[in-house]
Amino acid sequence: MGIAIMIGMAALLIWLKLSGNHRTPPKSRVDVNKFKIDVMTNNVKLMLSEITSSNLYDLGLSEEEFIRRKNKRFELKTALKTCSYGDLNAKTYVKAFIYDLLQHSYGLNETNIEQVMPFDNREQLTIQDQFEIMLHIYKKKHQFDALSVFLEKHDLVKPKWLIENGETESYVVTSQEIEKIYRSVHRHLTFEDKMNIIVQRIYQNYKGFSVIDDIRDMNIDGVSGGVSGIPSSFSTQTTEFEMYTKQMNHKIPQTHDSVWLFYKGKSVHLAFLSFGSEMELKRVCQNIYKYNAPGQLSESNGFKINEMKDGSRVVVVRPRFAESWAFFVRKFDIPNATLEQLVKDEGAELIISLVKYLVKGCRITAITGAQGSGKTTFLMAMITYISAKYNIRVQEVAFELHLRKIYKERNILSFRETDTISGQDGLDVQKKTDGTVNILGEVATDPVAAWMVQMAQVASLFTLFTHHAKTFKDLVFSLRNSLLKTGMFNNETLAEQQVISVINFDIHLKRDFDGKRYVERITECVPIDQDAPYPMEFKQEAALPEKLDHFMVTMTEYFKRSTDRQQFQSRNIIEFEDGKYVTKHPISERSKREMRELMSLADAEAFQAFVGEHWGEHDAS
């Protein structure tokens, strides 16, 4: 019996040993998973955390080595904190550190790198892989113009027909287009290239902004996410969502599948990119606005407007204020902020010269237009013609103009609204900072609009500002209504008189259906003389009937002036017609006289010659 038991136990041990040989050892399973992107990202996080939090005193280092490591760790901690603020130098530093960790500590080499991303097997690459490989190739040659060159070379920014609730055109880049381009692109990738692509993927999943991380750095107008697709709140309504999905024959795009590019005035849907999950989109939204600690984004405060370290403007919204998490990044092309770069159609010299003389002549000028028409960039370009002798003060909702990056030697100081300091308080402070020229990045609220009118009257030599008005009348009426709403006036006529007394010119920008930007018109505000005497013939009549008749004429004129009498005339000086700029009405004598008085002698003579050449006027100086 004992012998039988011993034989049985021996057989069991042999069976267990043999069956174990067919299983993958735990170590092998770890090795396979080790080179997955998400596993590598987590391991990189752990290694960086260990480096930045380890106790250097326990290492027994010499004083020199201790100081060196302490400084290096401080640099790394600072870079990890600021790289998500739009700081490209910090981002480069962190990526270089990750590169070094992967190569020397993690053991990534030319043999196992294919396990991370199958660079040599096109069929196994995802659409995101293919796009990021091509973007890396273009970045090596074109730097921050890589995306622009890629889009233009392959003619991707063109309208395509969409069949959704009726046929319509939209700018969209599809997965099929990316696959087709990838097959045709010559892609000889070195080990260094492959490492950089993997490092970028790990960085954007860890500290960056997911799939838009590299896109955000490009020279584009902007990028946004979370603005299309089915919100998660809709998918929770099970019955409606199931009914909707049954009607669709293709994959239903979710909110996190939404990546949109703002490029040369066009909104382009990058339909081949996705954040992967709503949690990832939420992570990007919660990190992208954090520069300079603007406060917490919460349900009670459902939006934040801020700038990033590179000057980009960022707006973030969240539920319940918005139906989904979403962000909007707007970039301003500071190096190209010149009128010669912005105005290129036939007759562009007309616009450029007139704008130059309006600034030199210290005219209070509004730059109007719809969102995305280029108002902020145009305003940047106008500053170059302001005399360097004049101190400039700027008031904005969020820092966008960044004039000191362009005009480093000038006396310029910018202010912005905060949670505790209103735009009106900021403008009040400006009056005490020896400013000569006041610039308002955007007249967006009634108090700021009302204060702008006051400031233009007494607080500065002249003012430049932007506004969203569609026509010149809309601009005047909007500012007039702001004066009424703030309680500064209770009479429409008097409020309107105040507005037209300070607004001299309006430069209206337009963006057409294809994204083309141009100056639609430059309009002068010409006040109509309201000081003409009332008819007083009734005083000369002796008989009562005739006296009453003439008195009624006087009263009719009074009521006409008090009610619907037009107080100003809008004159288009230059218009955009049939693809070119053409002259229209001449500048009023009053404006020409006042402009010459504020110009230098040389500028005044050049302005007079300009007016005479294009409007055929030779007025005496």
VEXSETI-621564 format. One line per 10 residues: number of its first residue (from 1); for each residue x, y negated, z negated of C-alpha. Coordinates in steps of 0.02 Angstrom, whole numbers. Layout:
BEGIN
NUM) X/Y/Z  ...
//
This chain:
BEGIN
1) 0/0/0  140/-121/-48  233/-79/113  76/-118/216  58/-287/130  240/-330/163  224/-280/346  66/-387/362  151/-540/287  301/-519/401
11) 187/-508/553  95/-666/497  258/-761/478  316/-705/651  148/-757/728  154/-928/646  331/-954/707  291/-902/885  131/-1005/894  224/-1156/825
21) 346/-1149/970  206/-1193/1091  161/-1353/999  241/-1523/1031  344/-1566/879  289/-1722/786  451/-1808/832  417/-1784/1019  243/-1859/1001  319/-2011/915
31) 447/-2029/1054  311/-2028/1187  208/-2160/1098  360/-2262/1056  364/-2339/1230  183/-2392/1241  160/-2581/1247  45/-2591/1095  161/-2481/991  313/-2582/1044
41) 222/-2744/1002  183/-2681/826  361/-2622/801  430/-2789/860  316/-2876/735  383/-2765/596  565/-2794/645  543/-2982/655  450/-2983/489  591/-2884/408
51) 723/-3003/479  633/-3160/420  585/-3096/247  735/-2988/194  837/-3043/44  1008/-3098/104  1079/-3096/-73  1068/-2906/-77  1183/-2885/72  1343/-2937/-14
61) 1394/-3059/124  1536/-3181/121  1489/-3364/99  1520/-3405/283  1420/-3255/345  1281/-3293/221  1263/-3472/285  1269/-3413/466  1132/-3285/441  1027/-3405/338
71) 1033/-3536/476  993/-3407/609  845/-3343/510  782/-3521/485  793/-3552/673  695/-3392/707  560/-3432/578  540/-3607/650  531/-3542/829  402/-3409/780
81) 295/-3545/702  306/-3673/843  310/-3562/999  119/-3552/999  105/-3743/1000  157/-3759/1182  343/-3778/1138  434/-3699/1286  604/-3705/1200  538/-3608/1050
91) 453/-3484/1165  616/-3454/1260  709/-3428/1096  583/-3300/1031  582/-3205/1195  772/-3198/1196  768/-3128/1019  640/-2995/1068  747/-2950/1221  896/-2921/1107
101) 794/-2816/985  724/-2704/1121  893/-2674/1201  1003/-2652/1048  888/-2598/907  742/-2514/994  846/-2418/1120  763/-2475/1281  874/-2432/1430  868/-2400/1617
111) 813/-2220/1588  664/-2243/1473  603/-2414/1533  490/-2330/1661  393/-2254/1517  343/-2430/1464  284/-2486/1635  295/-2378/1792  382/-2509/1900  428/-2381/2034
121) 254/-2307/2047  134/-2434/2120  -17/-2319/2101  1/-2315/1911  20/-2503/1889  -132/-2602/1832  -187/-2760/1921  -117/-2862/1777  50/-2771/1794  57/-2808/1980
131) 15/-2992/1956  142/-3018/1817  278/-2932/1918  244/-3046/2067  235/-3201/1957  404/-3155/1882  479/-3137/2056  413/-3308/2107  469/-3386/1942  650/-3336/1975
141) 651/-3450/2128  518/-3582/2097  515/-3599/1907  355/-3688/1851  293/-3706/2030  286/-3516/2046  98/-3500/2032  66/-3644/2153  183/-3568/2282  104/-3397/2259
151) -73/-3464/2282  -29/-3570/2433  80/-3441/2521  -56/-3310/2515  -199/-3433/2546  -292/-3379/2391  -375/-3545/2350  -515/-3539/2475  -704/-3524/2455  -778/-3350/2463
161) -959/-3298/2475  -1037/-3227/2318  -1202/-3134/2319  -1275/-3170/2149  -1447/-3247/2129  -1434/-3298/2311  -1282/-3326/2421  -1162/-3461/2367  -979/-3507/2389  -851/-3501/2250
171) -662/-3507/2228  -613/-3335/2166  -459/-3223/2173  -505/-3038/2170  -416/-2878/2119  -419/-2818/2300  -322/-2972/2355  -189/-2947/2221  -168/-2763/2269  -151/-2807/2452
181) -20/-2941/2417  78/-2826/2300  93/-2696/2437  171/-2825/2552  288/-2911/2429  472/-2862/2431  508/-2821/2250  684/-2764/2208  682/-2768/2019  842/-2758/1919
191) 847/-2688/1743  853/-2868/1680  696/-2910/1780  603/-2762/1707  659/-2809/1532  599/-2988/1553  429/-2931/1616  407/-2814/1467  469/-2947/1345  342/-3070/1415
201) 202/-2942/1395  250/-2907/1214  270/-3093/1176  100/-3142/1248  14/-3004/1149  105/-3054/990  132/-3243/984  73/-3303/1155  -95/-3333/1235  -128/-3162/1310
211) -148/-3156/1501  -144/-3346/1520  20/-3370/1427  132/-3389/1580  -8/-3470/1682  -25/-3609/1553  158/-3656/1576  141/-3678/1764  121/-3846/1853  -68/-3838/1868
221) -213/-3950/1818  -275/-3834/1683  -338/-3664/1630  -490/-3606/1532  -564/-3446/1463  -728/-3383/1394  -834/-3486/1514  -915/-3347/1617  -976/-3169/1594  -1105/-3098/1475
231) -1086/-3167/1297  -1079/-3038/1158  -1236/-3114/1082  -1331/-3059/1238  -1265/-2881/1233  -1334/-2861/1056  -1509/-2881/1127  -1510/-2698/1178  -1669/-2689/1279  -1633/-2843/1385
241) -1451/-2793/1411  -1498/-2618/1469  -1626/-2689/1590  -1495/-2807/1657  -1361/-2673/1680  -1481/-2559/1772  -1507/-2693/1903  -1319/-2711/1934  -1217/-2592/2042  -1047/-2649/1981
251) -955/-2679/1817  -1037/-2814/1713  -909/-2952/1673  -903/-2995/1488  -850/-3159/1408  -674/-3092/1380  -659/-3057/1568  -665/-3245/1600  -505/-3331/1659  -523/-3491/1762
261) -389/-3598/1840  -407/-3784/1874  -295/-3811/2026  -288/-3966/2136  -462/-4017/2084  -537/-3843/2113  -603/-3722/1983  -534/-3551/2032  -596/-3391/1951  -453/-3269/1921
271) -573/-3122/1925  -431/-2994/1917  -376/-3048/1743  -458/-3010/1576  -417/-3037/1394  -466/-2856/1366  -579/-2885/1217  -675/-3022/1131  -556/-3009/983  -411/-3054/1096
281) -505/-3204/1168  -548/-3256/990  -364/-3241/939  -312/-3356/1082  -446/-3483/1037  -394/-3483/854  -210/-3512/894  -205/-3625/1046  -262/-3785/959  -153/-3776/801
291) -17/-3903/845  1/-4038/711  -127/-3952/598  -288/-4032/664  -399/-3941/538  -494/-3779/536  -612/-3721/673  -764/-3654/582  -950/-3624/604  -987/-3791/524
301) -856/-3878/634  -879/-3782/796  -757/-3876/908  -583/-3951/905  -500/-4075/1022  -312/-4082/1010  -152/-4092/1110  -10/-3966/1128  173/-4003/1109  201/-4016/1297
311) 64/-4150/1312  -77/-4036/1369  -250/-4074/1303  -343/-3927/1226  -526/-3912/1180  -586/-3757/1086  -767/-3711/1047  -845/-3567/953  -1014/-3497/903  -1136/-3563/838
321) -1093/-3727/924  -1061/-3634/1087  -1134/-3471/1149  -962/-3391/1151  -781/-3424/1105  -701/-3531/1240  -552/-3646/1269  -504/-3778/1397  -325/-3832/1428  -297/-3986/1536
331) -123/-4029/1596  -64/-4197/1662  73/-4202/1793  184/-4333/1712  330/-4324/1838  209/-4358/1982  114/-4498/1895  147/-4627/2032  22/-4707/2147  123/-4652/2297
341) 99/-4471/2242  -85/-4493/2201  -147/-4597/2349  -95/-4520/2516  -234/-4548/2644  -222/-4670/2789  -217/-4848/2725  -149/-4793/2555  -37/-4948/2552  -195/-5054/2536
351) -246/-4967/2374  -70/-4962/2303  -37/-5146/2337  -205/-5206/2270  -189/-5103/2111  -14/-5173/2086  -78/-5353/2100  -227/-5318/1987  -107/-5262/1851  17/-5403/1881
361) -130/-5524/1882  -186/-5458/1711  -361/-5408/1767  -469/-5311/1645  -494/-5152/1746  -598/-4996/1724  -547/-4831/1801  -708/-4732/1825  -754/-4562/1895  -818/-4390/1851
371) -723/-4262/1748  -574/-4195/1842  -565/-4341/1964  -393/-4393/1900  -431/-4546/1794  -300/-4513/1661  -160/-4479/1785  -208/-4633/1887  -203/-4739/1729  -29/-4671/1691
381) 30/-4727/1862  -39/-4903/1842  67/-4936/1687  225/-4951/1791  165/-5120/1857  138/-5196/1683  281/-5315/1643  406/-5239/1523  393/-5401/1423  219/-5351/1366
391) 192/-5237/1216  69/-5096/1251  -50/-5020/1125  -150/-4863/1167  -306/-4791/1086  -361/-4613/1131  -473/-4473/1067  -327/-4352/1088  -152/-4396/1147  -155/-4374/1336
401) -64/-4520/1416  103/-4493/1328  167/-4655/1406  329/-4654/1307  382/-4495/1398  376/-4593/1561  422/-4768/1502  550/-4731/1368  622/-4907/1353  457/-5000/1330
411) 369/-5059/1174  224/-4934/1172  128/-4860/1026  -21/-4742/1039  -158/-4711/911  -290/-4575/906  -451/-4539/815  -447/-4420/667  -579/-4345/553  -559/-4493/436
421) -509/-4635/555  -635/-4686/688  -595/-4760/857  -658/-4929/796  -541/-4924/645  -397/-4883/762  -437/-5030/874  -449/-5142/722  -273/-5090/670  -210/-5124/846
431) -253/-5308/827  -119/-5319/692  23/-5234/788  79/-5376/904  7/-5290/1058  -11/-5385/1221  -97/-5255/1329  -227/-5134/1260  -263/-4968/1344  -409/-4857/1301
441) -385/-4677/1357  -573/-4654/1365  -721/-4763/1316  -830/-4618/1260  -929/-4680/1109  -1039/-4831/1077  -929/-4907/940  -772/-4894/1048  -864/-4968/1198  -927/-5114/1093
451) -757/-5144/1016  -676/-5137/1187  -784/-5283/1243  -733/-5384/1090  -550/-5337/1111  -551/-5389/1294  -618/-5559/1244  -499/-5605/1104  -371/-5473/1054  -261/-5446/1207
461) -201/-5521/1369  -294/-5387/1466  -362/-5212/1447  -362/-5052/1550  -484/-4912/1510  -568/-4757/1583  -754/-4720/1588  -867/-4588/1665  -986/-4710/1753  -1042/-4662/1929
471) -1074/-4838/1996  -1022/-5012/1944  -1198/-5050/1886  -1195/-4893/1779  -1033/-4953/1700  -1106/-5124/1656  -1270/-5052/1592  -1182/-4917/1490  -1071/-5044/1403  -1220/-5160/1380
481) -1320/-5021/1299  -1174/-4982/1183  -1176/-5163/1122  -1362/-5148/1089  -1351/-4978/1002  -1214/-5035/884  -1321/-5184/832  -1200/-5317/894  -1340/-5387/1005  -1528/-5368/1008
491) -1554/-5455/1176  -1515/-5362/1337  -1476/-5519/1436  -1350/-5584/1310  -1269/-5412/1293  -1254/-5397/1482  -1177/-5571/1493  -1043/-5518/1369  -1000/-5364/1473  -988/-5451/1641
501) -885/-5589/1564  -744/-5466/1525  -751/-5334/1664  -655/-5395/1815  -627/-5241/1925  -677/-5059/1936  -569/-4926/2021  -684/-4778/2056  -606/-4607/2086  -694/-4461/2166
511) -667/-4274/2186  -761/-4199/2332  -831/-4024/2357  -661/-3955/2411  -568/-4031/2264  -491/-4174/2363  -460/-4327/2254  -462/-4504/2319  -508/-4683/2272  -687/-4705/2331
521) -690/-4894/2306  -616/-5042/2214  -755/-5157/2156  -748/-5335/2090  -876/-5400/1965  -930/-5575/2018  -1039/-5660/1886  -1183/-5762/1957  -1184/-5941/1895  -1315/-5954/1759
531) -1280/-6137/1719  -1382/-6211/1861  -1505/-6340/1788  -1688/-6296/1771  -1810/-6390/1885  -1871/-6540/1785  -1986/-6628/1910  -2131/-6617/1787  -2055/-6763/1691  -2076/-6878/1841
541) -2263/-6844/1861  -2389/-6957/1778  -2549/-6862/1812  -2578/-6711/1701  -2626/-6586/1841  -2466/-6621/1940  -2364/-6618/1780  -2434/-6447/1735  -2400/-6379/1910  -2216/-6430/1903
551) -2201/-6371/1723  -2260/-6198/1777  -2118/-6196/1905  -1996/-6232/1765  -2069/-6097/1653  -2067/-5970/1797  -1881/-6002/1823  -1851/-5983/1637  -1939/-5815/1625  -1852/-5754/1784
561) -1682/-5793/1708  -1733/-5713/1543  -1797/-5550/1617  -1753/-5475/1786  -1636/-5602/1861  -1474/-5520/1919  -1326/-5586/1822  -1184/-5514/1925  -1139/-5458/2099  -1032/-5304/2131
571) -918/-5328/2282  -823/-5182/2356  -651/-5248/2402  -587/-5084/2477  -684/-4926/2521  -640/-4751/2580  -723/-4721/2748  -697/-4580/2874  -537/-4521/2791  -452/-4691/2775
581) -454/-4846/2666  -529/-5003/2742  -552/-5181/2680  -726/-5249/2644  -768/-5408/2548  -629/-5530/2503  -577/-5558/2323  -669/-5706/2247  -582/-5874/2237  -598/-5874/2048
591) -508/-5706/2031  -371/-5755/2151  -339/-5916/2058  -334/-5832/1887  -222/-5692/1951  -95/-5812/2025  -88/-5911/1863  -32/-5755/1768  95/-5695/1898  274/-5745/1924
601) 306/-5863/2068  373/-5722/2178  226/-5609/2141  101/-5750/2170  175/-5785/2342  176/-5600/2386  -5/-5584/2329  -58/-5732/2434  28/-5657/2587  -56/-5488/2553
611) -229/-5567/2543  -197/-5669/2700  -137/-5517/2798  -283/-5403/2758  -429/-5524/2734  -371/-5663/2849  -370/-5793/2712  -237/-5926/2690  -288/-6023/2537  -186/-6162/2464
621) -88/-6121/2309
//
